[in-house]
Amino acid sequence: MNRTPAIEIRYGRIDEADELAAMSRELIEKGLRWTWKPPRIVTMMRHPDSVVLVAQTRLGIAGFAIMEFHDRHGHLNLLAVADARRREGIGAALLAWLEKSAHVAGIEQITLEVRRDNDGARAFYRSRGYDEVAVLPGYYQGREHAMRMVHQLIEPDLARQRPA
Ligand SMILES: CC(C)(COP(=O)(O)OP(=O)(O)OC[C@H]1O[C@@H](n2cnc3c(N)ncnc32)[C@H](O)[C@@H]1OP(=O)(O)O)[C@@H](O)C(=O)NCCC(=O)NCCS
């Protein structure tokens, strides 16, 4: 069964930066100093090595994700789904789009940090094949710990055989 029948995954537009920044403040950065303001989102939209994706529904934007593509790894900066649209597969659909693109680009692994006390997001990422590899004390503005998580797209043995 298709759990996300009316969702379109597409690139975010410059005129949506305010809305995405507000989603970051409310859904991701809650309780911390707001760092993902509109100009930073616009910078990511314009940067050739990053992607800002949105999940568009008939009623508006239900979720978004931002990822940076480096030479050998991708870093997932932000991923959020509106409260009312959770557990419909939207987060998984955004992540799958990014993983597929990263894989095609020859990227070996995707890394991310998530608040250590964010049990729901940690369970989400584990369900998508991400391993918890390190706790980063005070990572968020010296106030909250992070969990670093990693997902291998290419087996480490294979990756080692590639030219530097
Ligand atoms: C984490 C988040 C993006 C997940 O988005 P979502 O669209 O609800 O996730 P999906 O519906 O694709 O979930 C896929 C699977 O992940 C797991 N999962 C997702 N949310 C979960 C939760 N709160 N608790 C336990 N498992 C969860 C489940 O296995 C789920 O499959 P199921 O619904 O069939 O059981 C969403 O909860 C969110 O926006 N949280 C607030 C922002 C945030 O913390 N972002 C991450 C840090 S940047």
The ligand as a Gaussian input file, in Angstrom:
#p B3LYP/6-31G(d) Opt

LIG

0 1
 C       11.758000      12.193000      13.017000
 C       10.630000      12.573000      12.022000
 C       11.245000      13.390000      10.883000
 C       10.021000      11.291000      11.451000
 O        9.118000      11.651000      10.404000
 P        7.802000      10.772000      10.056000
 O        7.292000      11.227000       8.750000
 O        6.858000      10.822000      11.218000
 O        8.424000       9.315000       9.967000
 P        7.873000       8.068000       9.092000
 O        6.377000       8.083000       9.093000
 O        8.536000       8.082000       7.773000
 O        8.403000       6.860000       9.988000
 C        9.059000       5.738000       9.440000
 C        9.356000       4.759000      10.568000
 O       10.255000       5.380000      11.521000
 C        9.908000       4.934000      12.852000
 N        9.442000       6.083000      13.626000
 C        9.097000       7.306000      13.159000
 N        8.749000       8.115000      14.202000
 C        8.888000       7.385000      15.323000
 C        8.674000       7.673000      16.719000
 N        8.258000       8.883000      17.142000
 N        8.897000       6.679000      17.589000
 C        9.313000       5.456000      17.195000
 N        9.536000       5.123000      15.890000
 C        9.332000       6.081000      14.967000
 C        8.801000       3.898000      12.669000
 O        9.428000       2.631000      12.489000
 C        8.142000       4.364000      11.388000
 O        7.440000       3.337000      10.726000
 P        5.911000       2.995000      11.188000
 O        5.161000       4.287000      11.268000
 O        5.440000       2.076000      10.093000
 O        6.027000       2.325000      12.528000
 C        9.514000      13.377000      12.742000
 O        9.124000      12.681000      13.914000
 C        9.887000      14.796000      13.125000
 O        9.768000      15.718000      12.320000
 N       10.341000      15.008000      14.373000
 C       10.660000      16.363000      14.852000
 C       11.897000      16.916000      14.182000
 C       13.100000      16.044000      14.445000
 O       13.299000      15.569000      15.539000
 N       13.914000      15.854000      13.390000
 C       15.123000      15.030000      13.494000
 C       16.293000      15.800000      13.924000
 S       16.852000      16.947000      12.657000

